Amino acid sequence: MNILDGKKLIIIGDRDGIPGQAIEECVKAIQNVEVLFSATECFV
């Protein structure tokens, strides 16, 4: 059982931190998780 099991995610990454695409790739390894939206933003 995983804390994200069966969840739908919205991923917002940071340009100077961890990009959204990197987080999305990590989450893809978990079964029963759906990524609805993934983006990398610049918070200035």
Phi, psi and omega per residue, in radians:
M1 nan 2.279 -3.121
N2 -2.029 2.600 3.142
I3 -1.105 -0.465 -3.137
L4 -1.672 0.041 -3.082
D5 -1.048 2.141 3.105
G6 1.391 0.220 -3.087
K7 -1.684 2.782 3.000
K8 -1.955 2.286 -3.007
L9 -2.021 2.546 2.914
I10 -2.043 2.069 -3.047
I11 -1.907 2.171 3.064
I12 -2.157 1.925 3.128
G13 -1.645 3.033 -3.112
D14 -2.059 2.397 -3.112
R15 -1.063 -0.706 -3.117
D16 -1.583 -0.072 3.137
G17 -1.998 -2.071 -3.139
I18 -1.812 2.090 3.139
P19 -1.133 2.616 3.132
G20 -1.014 -0.644 -3.135
Q21 -1.138 -0.594 3.103
A22 -1.179 -0.727 3.100
I23 -1.134 -0.722 -3.141
E24 -1.068 -0.730 3.121
E25 -1.088 -0.666 3.106
C26 -1.174 -0.668 -3.089
V27 -1.286 -0.473 -3.134
K28 -1.062 -0.389 -3.139
A29 -1.285 -0.266 -3.112
I30 -1.599 2.280 3.121
Q31 -1.336 2.681 3.091
N32 1.115 0.529 3.059
V33 -2.105 2.274 -3.134
E34 -2.017 2.198 3.089
V35 -1.622 1.981 -3.136
L36 -1.445 -0.621 -3.084
F37 -2.696 2.401 3.098
S38 -2.444 2.260 -3.124
A39 -2.615 2.783 3.021
T40 -2.044 2.154 -3.085
E41 -2.013 2.810 3.075
C42 -1.931 1.918 -3.120
F43 -1.712 1.769 -3.104
V44 -1.972 nan nan
